[in-house]
């Protein structure tokens, strides 16, 4: 795999990096990045189980809130530990980490739909939006070598913080319906807006990337090199008041 240019400009990036570097320094040698990846799955299962059990007792929501933290610790530290110890496995780590992330997203955000506070269709809409945005990130990394971890100064860490706050809101009495809305609770509205933001970012970022790549590789009607020469020759023709445009294009195709 080609080296990635990681773009991580989220709000808590500096504080998070300092903590992760410190955690790597004291992590026992018997603990590997694979163990931490497994821990992230344990955290996601805790989130799912807490939401499902909250139908019986709302106090199980605290298990979900804790699970988000466990998932963050494992998911954020696994790659950091491998880089700290200089034992990275680029292809294996990339494939495993993002495959597990997709599963954990389904368990955690989709798990909200198992509670009595968020409708399942609303939760799954947010899942689809998040995974669509992830697809954009992976495709952009493939074609440009840039791995964009943050949008609007927000990344996965801030998203977990938002969901922890929402979960604690559920615990203290959330879930009431807004005036005039008989089918959506206040928690539904938060998750629905989150899904809409995901889909908006996916659409906007994808269209921007398409236009950028089209400008680089041409419009598909003439070879990209010929088109670049044609555009350059046209600019010179305008500047110089003439010139052999057709000859410049023909020479580029020779």
C-alpha positions as CSV (number, residue, x, y, z in Angstrom):
1,X,0.0,0.0,0.0
2,X,1.1,3.5,-0.7
3,X,1.8,5.7,2.4
4,X,-1.2,7.6,3.5
5,X,-1.4,11.3,4.2
6,X,-3.7,11.3,7.3
7,X,-5.8,14.4,7.7
8,X,-6.9,14.6,11.4
9,X,-7.9,18.1,12.5
10,X,-10.7,17.3,14.9
11,X,-11.3,19.4,18.0
12,X,-9.7,17.1,20.5
13,X,-6.9,15.8,18.2
14,X,-4.0,17.2,20.2
15,X,-5.3,16.1,23.6
16,X,-6.2,12.7,22.2
17,X,-2.7,12.2,20.6
18,X,-1.0,13.1,23.9
19,X,-3.1,10.6,25.7
20,X,-2.5,7.8,23.1
21,X,1.2,8.4,23.1
22,X,1.3,8.2,26.9
23,X,-0.9,5.0,26.8
24,X,1.5,3.4,24.2
25,X,4.5,4.1,26.5
26,X,3.1,2.1,29.4
27,X,1.2,-0.6,27.5
28,X,2.5,-4.1,28.6
29,X,4.4,-5.9,25.9
30,X,2.0,-8.8,26.1
31,X,-0.8,-6.6,24.7
32,X,-0.8,-6.3,20.9
33,X,-2.7,-4.1,18.5
34,X,-4.9,-7.2,17.7
35,X,-5.9,-7.4,21.4
36,X,-7.0,-3.7,21.2
37,X,-8.9,-4.2,18.0
38,X,-10.8,-7.0,19.8
39,X,-11.4,-4.7,22.8
40,X,-13.1,-2.2,20.4
41,X,-15.5,-5.0,19.4
42,X,-16.2,-5.7,23.1
43,X,-17.0,-2.1,23.6
44,X,-19.4,-2.1,20.6
45,X,-21.2,-5.2,22.0
46,X,-21.5,-3.5,25.4
47,X,-23.2,-0.6,23.6
48,X,-25.6,-2.9,21.8
49,X,-26.4,-4.9,24.9
50,X,-27.0,-1.8,27.0
51,X,-29.4,-0.3,24.6
52,X,-31.3,-3.6,24.2
53,X,-31.5,-4.1,28.0
54,X,-32.6,-0.5,28.6
55,X,-36.1,-1.6,27.7
56,X,-36.0,-3.6,31.0
57,X,-34.1,-1.1,33.1
58,X,-32.9,2.4,32.0
59,X,-29.8,2.0,34.1
60,X,-28.4,-0.3,31.4
61,X,-27.9,2.8,29.3
62,X,-24.9,3.5,31.5
63,X,-23.4,0.2,30.1
64,X,-23.8,1.7,26.6
65,X,-22.2,4.9,27.6
66,X,-19.2,3.0,29.0
67,X,-19.1,0.8,25.9
68,X,-18.6,3.8,23.7
69,X,-15.5,4.7,25.8
70,X,-14.2,1.1,25.6
71,X,-14.7,1.1,21.9
72,X,-12.8,4.4,21.5
73,X,-9.9,3.1,23.6
74,X,-9.4,0.0,21.6
75,X,-10.1,1.5,18.2
76,X,-7.9,4.6,18.7
77,X,-5.0,2.8,20.3
78,X,-4.6,-0.3,18.1
79,X,-2.9,1.5,15.2
80,X,-1.1,3.9,17.5
81,X,0.5,1.1,19.4
82,X,1.6,-0.6,16.2
83,X,3.2,2.6,14.9
84,X,4.8,3.3,18.3
85,X,6.4,-0.2,18.4
86,X,7.3,0.0,14.7
87,X,5.5,-3.3,14.0
88,X,2.9,-1.9,11.5
89,X,1.3,-4.3,9.0
90,X,-0.1,-1.8,6.5
91,X,-2.4,-4.2,4.4
92,X,-3.5,-6.4,7.3
93,X,-4.0,-3.5,9.7
94,X,-5.9,-1.4,7.1
95,X,-8.2,-4.3,6.1
96,X,-8.9,-5.5,9.6
97,X,-9.3,-2.2,11.3
98,X,-11.9,-0.8,8.8
99,X,-13.7,-4.1,8.5
100,X,-14.1,-4.1,12.3
101,X,-15.1,-0.4,12.3
102,X,-18.0,-1.2,9.9
103,X,-19.2,-4.0,12.2
104,X,-18.9,-1.8,15.3
105,X,-20.8,1.1,13.6
106,X,-23.7,-1.3,12.9
107,X,-23.7,-2.6,16.5
108,X,-23.4,0.8,18.2
109,X,-25.6,3.1,16.1
110,X,-27.9,0.4,14.9
111,X,-28.1,-0.8,18.6
112,X,-29.9,2.5,19.4
113,X,-32.9,1.2,17.5
114,X,-33.2,-1.7,20.0
115,X,-33.9,0.8,22.8
116,X,-37.2,2.4,23.4
117,X,-35.7,5.9,22.7
118,X,-34.8,5.7,19.0
119,X,-36.7,4.1,16.1
120,X,-34.9,1.3,14.3
121,X,-35.5,3.0,10.9
122,X,-34.0,6.2,12.1
123,X,-31.0,4.4,13.6
124,X,-30.4,2.5,10.4
125,X,-30.6,5.7,8.3
126,X,-27.7,7.0,10.4
127,X,-25.8,3.8,9.9
128,X,-26.2,4.0,6.2
129,X,-25.1,7.7,6.2
130,X,-22.0,6.9,8.2
131,X,-21.0,3.9,6.1
132,X,-21.5,6.0,2.9
133,X,-19.2,8.6,4.2
134,X,-16.6,5.9,5.1
135,X,-16.8,4.6,1.5
136,X,-16.0,8.1,0.3
137,X,-13.0,8.2,2.6
138,X,-11.7,4.8,1.4
139,X,-12.2,5.7,-2.3
140,X,-10.5,9.1,-1.8
141,X,-7.6,7.4,-0.1
142,X,-7.3,5.0,-3.0
143,X,-7.2,7.6,-5.7
144,X,-5.3,10.4,-3.9
145,X,-3.4,8.8,-1.0
146,X,-5.2,11.2,1.4
147,X,-7.0,9.6,4.3
148,X,-9.5,12.1,5.6
149,X,-10.4,11.4,9.2
150,X,-12.3,14.6,10.0
151,X,-15.1,16.7,8.5
152,X,-16.1,20.1,9.9
153,X,-13.5,19.7,12.7
154,X,-15.3,16.5,13.9
155,X,-14.1,13.0,13.8
156,X,-15.0,9.6,15.2
157,X,-13.9,10.6,18.7
158,X,-16.3,13.6,18.7
159,X,-19.0,11.4,17.3
160,X,-18.7,9.0,20.2
161,X,-18.8,11.9,22.6
162,X,-22.0,13.1,21.0
163,X,-23.5,9.6,21.3
164,X,-22.4,9.3,25.0
165,X,-24.1,12.6,25.7
166,X,-27.3,11.4,23.9
167,X,-27.2,8.2,25.9
168,X,-26.9,10.0,29.2
169,X,-29.8,12.3,28.1
170,X,-31.9,9.1,27.5
171,X,-31.0,8.0,31.0
172,X,-32.1,11.2,32.7
173,X,-35.4,11.2,31.0
174,X,-35.0,11.7,27.2
175,X,-37.3,10.2,24.7
176,X,-40.3,12.5,24.9
177,X,-42.0,13.6,21.7
178,X,-41.7,17.1,20.3
179,X,-44.8,19.2,20.0
180,X,-46.6,18.4,16.8
181,X,-44.4,15.3,16.2
182,X,-46.2,12.1,17.2
183,X,-43.9,9.7,15.5
184,X,-40.4,11.1,16.4
185,X,-39.0,11.5,19.9
186,X,-36.3,14.1,20.7
187,X,-33.7,11.4,20.5
188,X,-35.0,10.3,17.1
189,X,-34.6,13.9,15.9
190,X,-30.9,14.0,17.1
191,X,-30.1,10.7,15.4
192,X,-32.0,11.7,12.2
193,X,-30.1,15.0,12.0
194,X,-26.9,13.1,12.4
195,X,-27.8,10.8,9.5
196,X,-28.7,13.8,7.3
197,X,-25.3,15.4,8.1
198,X,-23.6,12.2,7.1
199,X,-25.4,12.0,3.8
200,X,-24.9,15.7,3.1
201,X,-21.1,15.3,3.7
202,X,-21.0,12.2,1.5
203,X,-22.8,13.9,-1.3
204,X,-20.9,17.2,-1.2
205,X,-17.5,15.5,-0.8
206,X,-18.1,13.0,-3.5
207,X,-19.2,15.6,-6.0
208,X,-16.2,17.7,-5.2
209,X,-13.9,14.8,-5.7
210,X,-15.5,13.9,-9.0
211,X,-15.1,17.4,-10.3
212,X,-11.5,17.5,-9.2
213,X,-10.6,14.1,-10.8
214,X,-12.4,15.1,-14.0
215,X,-10.4,18.3,-14.2
216,X,-7.2,16.2,-13.9
217,X,-8.1,13.3,-16.2
218,X,-10.2,15.0,-18.8
219,X,-13.8,14.9,-20.0
220,X,-13.7,11.5,-21.7
221,X,-14.1,12.9,-25.2
222,X,-10.4,13.3,-26.1
223,X,-7.2,11.9,-24.5
224,X,-6.3,13.7,-21.3
225,X,-2.9,14.8,-22.6
226,X,-4.3,16.2,-25.8
227,X,-7.0,18.1,-23.9
228,X,-4.4,19.6,-21.6
229,X,-2.3,20.7,-24.6
230,X,-5.4,22.0,-26.3
231,X,-6.3,24.1,-23.2
232,X,-2.8,25.4,-22.9
233,X,-2.6,26.3,-26.6
234,X,-5.9,28.0,-26.5
235,X,-4.6,30.2,-23.7
236,X,-1.5,31.1,-25.7
237,X,-3.7,31.8,-28.7
238,X,-5.8,34.2,-26.8
239,X,-2.7,35.9,-25.4
240,X,-0.7,36.0,-28.6
241,X,-3.6,36.6,-31.0
242,X,-3.0,33.4,-33.0
243,X,-1.1,30.1,-33.2
244,X,-1.4,26.6,-34.6
245,X,-3.8,25.0,-32.1
246,X,-4.5,22.0,-34.2
247,X,-0.8,21.4,-34.8
248,X,-0.1,21.5,-31.0
249,X,-2.8,18.9,-30.3
250,X,-1.5,16.7,-33.2
251,X,2.0,16.9,-31.9
252,X,0.9,15.8,-28.4
253,X,-0.8,12.7,-29.9
254,X,2.3,11.8,-32.0
